[in-house]
Amino acid sequence: MIRQTVFFSVIFSAFILFYAFFGALPVAAMETLIVSPRAMGMGGAGVASVDDASAQYYNPAAFGFFGRKSAGGDRIEVDNNNLGRKDWGADVGAAGGYRLLNDFGRYADILADIDPDRLRTGINDQSDVEDLINMMNSLEGISGSNSAINADVTGGVALRAGNFGIGTRGFFQAVGRVNELDSSNVGLDVSTTEVVNGINGLSIDGYSSSGYQFQVFNVQQQSELESAFGDTEAVQRLDYIAAQEGIESGNVAGTADLLEGLAAADGDGTLDDNTTSVLLSGFGVAEAAFSYGYAINDRVAVGSNVKYMRGRVYGNRVIVFDDDSDEVIAETDEKYKETNRFGLDAAVMARFSKINLGLVGRNLNSPEFDGLTDTIELSNGEVVDLRVDDVKLDPQVTAGAAYIPFTTLTLAADLDLTENDTLLDGYKSRNLSLGVEWDVFRFLALRAGMYKNLSEDDIGWVYTAGIGLNLWAVRLDIAGAFAGDEEEFDGEDVPVESRVAAELSVDF
């Protein structure tokens, strides 16, 4: 149930809300994004190496070098990636991806494999005890403040002519996380005495009550559980099976609380009454941007974007153990607050015979978008207040460098100089991006790279790859990214972060 309610539904909702709000428009967002497949293929690095209309996002100073040639019409020596040959162009592209933060996927997978209907009938074998403990531990884990799933959809349409650019670019990001854990309604349809008898009646390999030493629950938790269940032997068996299931003592406080709640329910307060809920929150901003780049000389250019921004803050709450959750999620696109703002970006690019350097500052005026406040009725009939905080786009500053020994080979690196907020409160973003591009015979570009969020340690390096097909003036680019870390989900190992991108462009 949780797999359906949170995992796929958050990803699906990101696409639904994106198209419901933006139609054909695209976006930008709170954290540093990867908005083109060329950059994605190169690990997200584009500030110093951008060579197309995505300069609107990566570095508008590049517009100052488009079409710039020597007085005799020849290529300038320091124009190492040959921007001077590009007078005008256009592109259209889109991307999407997800992240599983702080073991969200693992907990969701465990919960998805547990059949609550079977547990309701009581403890019949050892697998029932394993399911019971894993359900409690996963409910605790998935309710952690930074345990969440994040999905995003991006897209863009841009046109450049000489030193000017105009386009729309958009981003929508949705986050799903457990915001309220109901620890009282976790009981079974049988009494606590029947639960204890079921646990004590099991034959458990390797377990002996004689001189048993607790491995998971601490002294206080042991005492509280023994008082709740009224039986020491049953608590010892719960502790032994928890240890066999790999549950660690430092991550079991909430599990013990939930087991106490089950014992206190004594056959009442079952999962049918459980009000554990997921908060679905989303933020989208559509930009209509005008860009201009000015070359001070052949080596240095500055640029800026002036953006009209239409932002929406979305929110909804869904009860996890509810068969009608999909219908509630489908209504999320109707729950939003819309705000119109203006934004300002500025950038500089310096180039030498084989090296480019760049610096870009986005949203320098810190546009702020109103949060959502509403009163909603949950599927169980409860009326609750819904609150999603205001979204403020603090300035983002990213530096980049590119080593271009030949016009067909580029090595690039970007580093966020600011630590950026994300849609998940308390979760920060500051990316380091590394990438390489080899333009084989000028018709096939091969790209590879990696990036990492330096502000958080739950996800390691994310690896990227991409290709570009150059068919005279038309270019098709595709790219993908996947994290080296994996979690088991639905019986398969999946990357904790993954994304894809595609773009069609023309250059003259």
C-alpha positions as CSV (number, residue, x, y, z in Angstrom):
1,M,0.0,0.0,0.0
2,I,2.7,2.5,0.9
3,R,4.6,1.6,-2.2
4,Q,1.6,2.6,-4.3
5,T,0.6,5.6,-2.2
6,V,4.0,7.2,-2.0
7,F,6.5,5.9,-4.5
8,F,4.8,5.7,-7.8
9,S,2.1,8.2,-6.9
10,V,4.6,11.0,-6.1
11,I,6.4,10.4,-9.4
12,F,3.1,10.2,-11.3
13,S,1.9,13.3,-9.5
14,A,5.0,15.2,-10.5
15,F,4.1,14.6,-14.2
16,I,0.4,15.3,-13.7
17,L,1.0,18.6,-11.9
18,F,3.7,19.7,-14.3
19,Y,1.4,19.4,-17.3
20,A,-1.7,20.7,-15.5
21,F,0.2,23.9,-14.5
22,F,2.7,24.5,-17.3
23,G,1.2,22.9,-20.3
24,A,4.0,23.3,-22.8
25,L,6.0,25.6,-20.5
26,P,9.1,24.6,-18.6
27,V,10.8,25.7,-15.2
28,A,13.7,26.3,-12.7
29,A,13.8,25.6,-9.0
30,M,15.2,25.9,-5.5
31,E,18.3,23.8,-5.9
32,T,20.9,23.7,-8.7
33,L,19.3,21.7,-11.6
34,I,20.4,19.8,-14.6
35,V,18.4,21.3,-17.4
36,S,20.0,19.9,-20.6
37,P,21.1,16.4,-21.7
38,R,24.5,17.7,-22.8
39,A,25.1,19.0,-19.3
40,M,23.6,15.8,-17.7
41,G,25.8,13.6,-19.8
42,M,28.8,15.6,-18.4
43,G,27.7,15.3,-14.8
44,G,25.8,18.5,-14.7
45,A,28.8,20.7,-15.6
46,G,27.9,23.5,-17.9
47,V,28.8,26.9,-16.5
48,A,32.1,27.2,-18.4
49,S,31.4,24.8,-21.3
50,V,27.9,25.6,-22.4
51,D,27.5,26.1,-26.2
52,D,23.8,26.3,-26.9
53,A,20.6,28.0,-25.8
54,S,20.8,26.4,-22.4
55,A,23.2,29.2,-21.6
56,Q,20.1,31.0,-20.4
57,Y,20.4,28.7,-17.3
58,Y,24.1,27.8,-17.1
59,N,25.8,31.1,-18.1
60,P,24.1,33.9,-20.0
61,A,27.5,35.5,-20.5
62,A,28.1,32.9,-23.2
63,F,25.6,34.9,-25.4
64,G,28.3,37.6,-25.7
65,F,30.5,35.2,-27.6
66,F,27.9,33.7,-29.9
67,G,28.7,34.8,-33.5
68,R,31.9,36.7,-32.4
69,K,34.7,36.4,-35.0
70,S,37.8,38.3,-35.8
71,A,37.7,41.5,-37.9
72,G,38.5,39.3,-40.9
73,G,35.7,36.9,-40.2
74,D,38.0,34.1,-38.9
75,R,37.7,32.2,-35.6
76,I,39.2,33.9,-32.6
77,E,42.2,32.1,-31.1
78,V,40.7,31.9,-27.6
79,D,37.4,30.7,-28.9
80,N,38.3,27.2,-27.9
81,N,34.8,25.7,-28.3
82,N,34.1,27.7,-31.5
83,L,31.1,29.7,-30.3
84,G,31.8,32.3,-33.0
85,R,30.4,30.0,-35.7
86,K,26.9,30.0,-34.0
87,D,24.7,32.9,-35.0
88,W,21.3,31.6,-34.1
89,G,19.6,28.5,-32.8
90,A,16.7,26.9,-31.0
91,D,16.1,23.9,-28.8
92,V,13.3,22.0,-27.0
93,G,13.9,19.5,-24.4
94,A,12.7,17.7,-21.2
95,A,14.0,15.7,-18.3
96,G,12.7,13.8,-15.3
97,G,14.0,11.9,-12.3
98,Y,13.7,10.7,-8.7
99,R,15.6,10.4,-5.5
100,L,15.0,8.1,-2.5
101,L,16.3,10.0,0.5
102,N,17.6,8.4,3.7
103,D,16.5,4.7,3.1
104,F,13.0,5.7,2.1
105,G,13.0,3.0,-0.7
106,R,14.1,0.3,1.7
107,Y,11.5,1.0,4.3
108,A,8.7,1.4,1.6
109,D,9.8,-2.0,0.1
110,I,9.6,-3.8,3.4
111,L,6.1,-2.3,4.1
112,A,5.0,-3.2,0.6
113,D,5.8,-6.9,1.2
114,I,3.8,-7.1,4.4
115,D,0.2,-8.3,4.3
116,P,-1.6,-6.5,7.1
117,D,-4.7,-8.6,6.5
118,R,-2.7,-11.7,7.4
119,L,-1.3,-10.1,10.5
120,R,-4.7,-9.1,11.8
121,T,-5.6,-12.8,12.5
122,G,-2.8,-13.1,15.0
123,I,0.6,-14.8,15.2
124,N,0.6,-18.2,13.5
125,D,4.3,-18.7,12.6
126,Q,7.7,-17.1,12.9
127,S,7.2,-15.1,9.6
128,D,4.3,-13.3,11.2
129,V,6.6,-12.1,14.1
130,E,9.2,-11.0,11.5
131,D,6.5,-9.1,9.6
132,L,5.2,-7.5,12.7
133,I,8.7,-6.2,13.8
134,N,9.7,-5.1,10.4
135,M,6.4,-3.3,9.9
136,M,6.9,-1.4,13.2
137,N,10.6,-0.6,12.4
138,S,9.8,0.5,8.9
139,L,7.0,2.8,10.0
140,E,9.4,4.4,12.4
141,G,12.1,4.7,9.8
142,I,9.9,6.1,7.0
143,S,8.5,8.7,9.3
144,G,11.9,10.3,9.9
145,S,12.1,14.0,9.0
146,N,14.5,13.4,6.0
147,S,13.1,10.1,4.8
148,A,11.3,10.9,1.6
149,I,10.9,10.4,-2.1
150,N,11.6,13.3,-4.5
151,A,10.5,13.4,-8.1
152,D,11.0,16.2,-10.6
153,V,10.1,17.0,-14.2
154,T,11.8,19.7,-16.3
155,G,11.4,21.1,-19.8
156,G,12.4,24.0,-21.9
157,V,12.0,25.9,-25.2
158,A,14.5,28.5,-26.1
159,L,15.6,30.6,-29.1
160,R,18.8,32.6,-29.4
161,A,19.8,35.1,-32.1
162,G,23.3,36.7,-31.8
163,N,23.8,38.0,-28.3
164,F,20.1,37.7,-27.3
165,G,18.0,34.8,-26.1
166,I,14.4,34.3,-25.2
167,G,12.7,31.2,-23.9
168,T,10.6,29.5,-21.3
169,R,12.1,27.1,-18.9
170,G,10.3,25.2,-16.1
171,F,10.8,22.8,-13.3
172,F,8.3,21.0,-11.0
173,Q,9.4,19.1,-8.0
174,A,7.2,16.9,-5.7
175,V,8.1,15.4,-2.4
176,G,6.3,12.7,-0.4
177,R,7.0,12.1,3.2
178,V,5.2,10.7,6.3
179,N,4.3,13.8,8.3
180,E,2.1,12.2,11.0
181,L,2.7,8.7,12.5
182,D,-0.3,7.2,14.2
183,S,1.3,5.0,16.9
184,S,-2.0,4.1,18.7
185,N,-3.9,2.3,16.0
186,V,-1.4,-0.4,15.1
187,G,-3.2,-3.3,16.8
188,L,-4.3,-6.7,15.5
189,D,-7.8,-8.1,15.5
190,V,-6.9,-10.4,18.4
191,S,-6.2,-9.7,22.1
192,T,-2.7,-9.0,23.6
193,T,-3.0,-12.4,25.4
194,E,-3.5,-14.2,22.1
195,V,-0.6,-12.3,20.6
196,V,1.7,-13.4,23.5
197,N,0.5,-17.0,23.3
198,G,1.2,-17.0,19.6
199,I,4.7,-15.7,20.0
200,N,5.5,-18.0,22.9
201,G,4.1,-21.0,21.0
202,L,6.6,-20.7,18.2
203,S,9.6,-22.9,17.7
204,I,12.4,-20.5,16.9
205,D,15.7,-21.9,15.7
206,G,18.7,-20.8,17.8
207,Y,16.7,-19.2,20.5
208,S,17.0,-20.2,24.2
209,S,15.4,-18.4,27.1
210,S,18.0,-19.7,29.5
211,G,20.3,-16.8,30.4
212,Y,19.1,-14.8,27.4
213,Q,21.0,-11.5,26.8
214,F,19.0,-8.8,25.0
215,Q,20.6,-7.7,21.7
216,V,18.3,-4.9,20.4
217,F,16.1,-3.4,23.1
218,N,17.8,-1.5,25.9
219,V,17.0,-1.9,29.6
220,Q,14.3,0.8,29.7
221,Q,12.7,-0.6,26.5
222,Q,12.8,-4.1,27.9
223,S,11.0,-3.0,31.1
224,E,8.4,-1.0,29.2
225,L,7.7,-3.9,26.8
226,E,7.5,-6.4,29.5
227,S,5.0,-4.2,31.3
228,A,2.9,-3.7,28.2
229,F,2.8,-7.4,27.1
230,G,2.8,-8.8,30.6
231,D,5.3,-11.5,29.7
232,T,9.1,-11.5,29.7
233,E,9.4,-14.6,27.4
234,A,7.5,-12.9,24.6
235,V,9.6,-9.8,24.8
236,Q,12.8,-11.9,24.6
237,R,11.6,-13.6,21.5
238,L,10.7,-10.3,19.9
239,D,14.2,-9.1,20.7
240,Y,15.8,-12.2,19.3
241,I,13.9,-12.1,16.0
242,A,14.5,-8.4,15.7
243,A,18.3,-9.1,15.9
244,Q,17.9,-11.9,13.3
245,E,16.2,-9.4,11.0
246,G,19.2,-7.0,11.2
247,I,17.5,-4.3,13.2
248,E,20.1,-2.3,15.1
249,S,19.7,-1.2,18.8
250,G,20.3,2.5,17.9
251,N,17.4,2.5,15.6
252,V,14.6,0.9,17.6
253,A,13.1,3.5,20.0
254,G,10.1,4.1,17.8
255,T,9.7,0.4,17.1
256,A,9.5,-0.3,20.8
257,D,6.9,2.5,21.2
258,L,4.8,1.1,18.4
259,L,5.0,-2.4,19.9
260,E,3.8,-1.0,23.2
261,G,0.9,0.7,21.3
262,L,0.0,-2.7,19.8
263,A,-0.1,-4.3,23.3
264,A,-2.1,-1.4,24.8
265,A,-4.7,-1.7,21.9
266,D,-5.5,-5.2,23.1
267,G,-7.4,-6.1,19.9
268,D,-8.7,-2.6,19.3
269,G,-7.3,0.3,17.3
270,T,-6.3,-1.8,14.2
271,L,-4.7,-0.6,11.0
272,D,-8.2,0.0,9.6
273,D,-8.3,3.0,12.0
274,N,-4.7,4.1,11.5
275,T,-4.4,7.7,10.4
276,T,-0.7,7.7,9.5
277,S,-0.5,10.2,6.6
278,V,1.8,11.3,3.9
279,L,2.2,15.0,3.0
280,L,2.5,15.5,-0.7
281,S,4.1,18.9,-1.4
282,G,5.2,20.4,-4.6
283,F,6.7,23.6,-6.0
284,G,6.8,24.7,-9.7
285,V,7.9,27.9,-11.3
286,A,7.5,28.8,-14.9
287,E,10.0,31.3,-16.3
288,A,9.7,33.5,-19.3
289,A,13.3,34.7,-19.6
290,F,15.0,37.4,-21.7
291,S,18.8,37.0,-21.9
292,Y,21.6,39.3,-23.2
293,G,25.3,38.7,-23.3
294,Y,28.0,41.4,-23.9
295,A,31.6,40.7,-24.8
296,I,33.9,43.2,-23.2
297,N,36.6,41.9,-25.4
298,D,37.5,38.5,-27.0
299,R,38.3,37.0,-23.6
300,V,35.7,38.3,-21.2
301,A,31.9,38.6,-21.4
302,V,29.1,39.3,-19.0
303,G,25.4,38.4,-19.3
304,S,22.1,38.5,-17.5
305,N,18.6,37.1,-17.5
306,V,15.4,39.1,-16.6
307,K,12.7,36.6,-15.8
308,Y,8.9,36.7,-15.3
309,M,8.2,33.9,-12.9
310,R,4.8,32.2,-12.2
311,G,5.1,29.9,-9.2
312,R,2.8,27.5,-7.5
313,V,3.1,25.8,-4.2
314,Y,1.1,22.6,-4.0
315,G,0.0,20.4,-1.1
316,N,-2.2,17.5,0.0
317,R,-2.4,14.9,2.7
318,V,-3.1,11.2,2.1
319,I,-3.8,8.5,4.7
320,V,-1.4,5.6,4.0
321,F,-3.6,2.7,5.0
322,D,-6.5,3.8,2.7
323,D,-7.6,2.0,-0.4
324,D,-9.0,5.3,-1.9
325,S,-5.6,7.1,-1.7
326,D,-5.2,7.3,-5.5
327,E,-8.4,9.3,-5.8
328,V,-7.1,11.8,-3.2
329,I,-3.8,12.1,-5.0
330,A,-5.6,12.8,-8.3
331,E,-7.0,15.9,-6.6
332,T,-3.6,17.4,-5.7
333,D,-3.4,19.5,-8.8
334,E,-6.4,21.5,-7.5
335,K,-4.7,22.4,-4.2
336,Y,-2.2,25.2,-4.8
337,K,-1.3,28.8,-4.2
338,E,-0.1,30.9,-7.2
339,T,2.3,33.9,-7.0
340,N,3.8,36.0,-9.8
341,R,7.3,37.4,-9.4
342,F,10.3,38.7,-11.3
343,G,13.8,37.2,-11.1
344,L,17.3,38.3,-12.0
345,D,20.4,36.3,-13.0
346,A,23.9,37.6,-13.7
347,A,27.0,35.8,-15.0
348,V,30.6,36.3,-16.3
349,M,32.7,34.1,-18.5
350,A,36.5,34.4,-19.2
351,R,38.3,32.3,-21.8
352,F,41.8,31.6,-22.7
353,S,43.5,29.5,-25.4
354,K,42.5,26.2,-23.8
355,I,40.6,27.1,-20.6
356,N,37.3,28.7,-19.9
357,L,36.1,30.0,-16.5
358,G,32.6,31.0,-15.5
359,L,30.5,32.3,-12.6
360,V,26.7,32.5,-12.5
361,G,24.4,33.9,-9.9
362,R,20.7,32.9,-10.1
363,N,17.7,34.5,-8.5
364,L,19.8,37.3,-7.1
365,N,16.7,39.2,-6.0
366,S,15.5,36.3,-3.8
367,P,11.9,36.0,-5.2
368,E,9.5,34.5,-2.7
369,F,6.3,32.5,-3.4
370,D,3.3,32.3,-1.1
371,G,2.7,29.0,0.7
372,L,-0.5,27.1,0.8
373,T,-3.0,27.2,3.7
374,D,-6.2,25.2,3.3
375,T,-8.7,23.1,5.3
376,I,-9.2,19.6,3.8
377,E,-11.2,16.5,4.6
378,L,-9.3,13.3,4.8
379,S,-10.7,10.1,3.5
380,N,-11.7,9.0,7.0
381,G,-13.9,12.1,7.4
382,E,-11.4,14.0,9.6
383,V,-11.1,17.7,8.8
384,V,-7.5,19.0,9.2
385,D,-5.6,22.1,8.5
386,L,-3.1,21.8,5.6
387,R,-0.1,24.1,5.6
388,V,2.8,24.2,3.1
389,D,5.4,26.8,3.8
390,D,6.4,29.8,1.6
391,V,9.1,29.0,-0.9
392,K,11.9,31.5,-1.1
393,L,14.5,31.2,-3.9
394,D,17.7,32.3,-2.2
395,P,20.5,33.4,-4.5
396,Q,22.5,30.5,-6.0
397,V,26.1,30.9,-7.1
398,T,27.9,28.3,-9.2
399,A,31.5,28.4,-10.5
400,G,32.7,26.4,-13.5
401,A,35.9,25.6,-15.3
402,A,36.5,23.9,-18.6
403,Y,39.7,22.6,-20.2
404,I,39.3,22.5,-24.0
405,P,42.6,21.4,-25.6
406,F,40.8,20.8,-28.9
407,T,37.5,21.9,-30.2
408,T,36.4,18.2,-30.1
409,L,37.4,17.5,-26.5
410,T,36.1,19.2,-23.3
411,L,36.7,18.4,-19.7
412,A,34.5,20.4,-17.3
413,A,33.8,20.9,-13.6
414,D,31.1,22.9,-11.7
415,L,30.9,23.7,-8.0
416,D,28.0,25.3,-6.1
417,L,29.5,28.0,-4.0
418,T,26.2,28.4,-2.0
419,E,24.4,25.7,0.0
420,N,20.9,25.6,-1.4
421,D,17.6,24.8,0.2
422,T,15.4,22.0,-1.3
423,L,11.7,21.3,-1.1
424,L,12.4,18.9,1.8
425,D,12.8,21.0,5.0
426,G,16.3,20.6,6.4
427,Y,17.7,18.8,3.4
428,K,20.4,20.9,1.6
429,S,22.0,20.8,-1.8
430,R,25.5,21.8,-2.9
431,N,26.7,19.9,-6.0
432,L,30.1,19.1,-7.4
433,S,29.9,18.1,-11.0
434,L,32.6,16.6,-13.2
435,G,32.4,15.6,-16.9
436,V,34.0,15.0,-20.3
437,E,32.8,15.2,-23.9
438,W,34.5,13.8,-27.0
439,D,33.1,14.9,-30.3
440,V,33.9,12.0,-32.5
441,F,34.4,13.1,-36.1
442,R,32.0,15.9,-35.3
443,F,28.8,13.9,-35.8
444,L,28.8,11.8,-32.6
445,A,29.4,13.3,-29.2
446,L,30.2,10.9,-26.4
447,R,29.8,12.2,-22.8
448,A,30.4,10.9,-19.3
449,G,30.5,12.4,-15.8
450,M,29.5,12.3,-12.2
451,Y,28.1,14.6,-9.5
452,K,27.6,14.5,-5.8
453,N,25.7,16.5,-3.2
454,L,28.4,17.6,-0.8
455,S,25.9,18.8,1.8
456,E,24.3,15.4,2.5
457,D,25.8,11.9,2.8
458,D,22.8,9.7,2.2
459,I,23.5,9.4,-1.6
460,G,27.0,8.9,-2.9
461,W,28.3,9.7,-6.4
462,V,25.7,9.8,-9.2
463,Y,27.2,8.7,-12.6
464,T,26.1,10.1,-15.9
465,A,26.4,9.3,-19.6
466,G,25.0,10.7,-22.8
467,I,25.4,11.0,-26.6
468,G,24.7,13.7,-29.1
469,L,24.0,13.1,-32.8
470,N,25.0,16.0,-35.0
471,L,23.1,15.9,-38.3
472,W,24.3,19.0,-40.1
473,A,22.4,21.8,-38.3
474,V,20.1,19.5,-36.3
475,R,21.3,17.8,-33.1
476,L,19.6,15.2,-30.9
477,D,21.0,14.8,-27.4
478,I,20.0,12.1,-24.8
479,A,21.5,11.4,-21.4
480,G,20.9,9.5,-18.2
481,A,22.1,9.5,-14.6
482,F,22.1,6.8,-11.9
483,A,23.4,6.6,-8.4
484,G,26.0,4.1,-7.4
485,D,24.0,3.3,-4.3
486,E,21.0,1.0,-4.6
487,E,18.0,0.0,-2.6
488,E,15.9,-3.1,-3.0
489,F,12.4,-2.1,-4.2
490,D,9.7,-4.4,-5.4
491,G,12.2,-7.3,-5.5
492,E,14.7,-5.5,-7.6
493,D,17.8,-3.3,-6.8
494,V,17.1,0.2,-8.0
495,P,19.4,3.3,-7.9
496,V,18.5,5.7,-5.1
497,E,18.7,8.4,-7.7
498,S,18.1,8.2,-11.4
499,R,17.1,10.6,-14.2
500,V,16.9,10.9,-18.0
501,A,16.9,13.8,-20.4
502,A,16.4,14.5,-24.2
503,E,16.6,17.5,-26.4
504,L,16.3,18.4,-30.1
505,S,18.1,21.6,-31.3
506,V,19.2,23.4,-34.4
507,D,22.4,25.6,-34.8
508,F,23.3,28.0,-37.5
